[in-house]
Amino acid sequence: MAAQLAQDAPALQWYITRTKLLVAMVDGLGGTQLKNRQYLLKDYADTTIGEHIAPITGQARDRLRRLRAAASTNGCWRW
């Protein structure tokens, strides 16, 4: 069904690619482990239950930029 949807609507390929990346990143981790990892972030840990958690997009992009810079310096990975 998913393959047919992607074929019928090529714009969905972006979601397929992102989902595959996410699965590769968390492979082998269960729900509790993922939740515990998420709550290592102060923004999540300090939010009262039931309140809105502010987006961490900026922090994630900064971290990715630092990882890419470190990797390119070490020659470990190419983007």
C-alpha positions in Angstrom: 0.0 0.0 0.0 2.8 2.4 1.0 4.7 1.7 -2.2 1.7 2.3 -4.3 1.0 5.6 -2.5 4.6 6.8 -3.1 4.3 5.8 -6.7 1.0 7.7 -7.1 2.2 10.7 -5.1 6.0 11.2 -5.6 6.0 14.1 -3.0 5.5 11.4 -0.3 9.1 10.2 -1.0 10.3 12.9 1.4 8.4 11.2 4.3 9.6 7.8 3.3 13.2 8.9 3.3 12.9 10.7 6.7 11.1 7.7 8.2 13.9 5.4 7.1 16.5 7.7 8.6 14.7 7.8 11.9 14.3 4.0 12.0 18.1 3.7 11.3 18.9 6.1 14.1 16.8 4.4 16.8 17.1 0.8 15.6 17.1 -1.5 18.6 15.8 1.0 21.1 12.4 0.5 22.8 9.9 3.1 23.7 11.1 3.6 27.3 14.7 4.0 26.1 13.7 6.6 23.5 11.6 8.5 26.1 14.5 8.4 28.6 16.8 9.8 25.9 14.4 12.5 25.0 14.2 13.6 28.7 17.9 14.1 28.8 17.1 17.4 27.1 16.5 20.1 29.6 13.6 21.6 27.6 11.7 18.3 28.0 12.7 17.5 31.5 11.7 20.9 32.8 8.3 21.0 31.2 5.3 20.3 33.5 3.1 17.4 32.5 0.3 18.7 30.2 2.2 21.8 29.1 3.3 22.5 25.6 7.0 21.6 24.9 8.7 24.2 23.0 10.3 23.2 19.6 14.0 22.2 19.7 14.5 22.7 16.0 17.2 25.3 16.5 19.1 23.2 18.9 18.9 20.1 16.7 20.2 22.1 13.7 23.1 23.5 15.7 24.0 20.1 16.9 23.9 18.7 13.4 26.1 21.6 12.2 28.7 20.8 14.9 28.6 17.1 14.1 29.1 17.8 10.4 32.0 20.2 11.1 33.7 17.7 13.4 33.2 14.9 10.9 34.6 16.9 8.0 37.6 17.8 10.1 38.2 14.2 10.9 37.4 13.0 7.4 35.0 10.5 8.9 31.9 11.2 6.9 30.8 13.0 3.8 27.5 14.8 3.1 
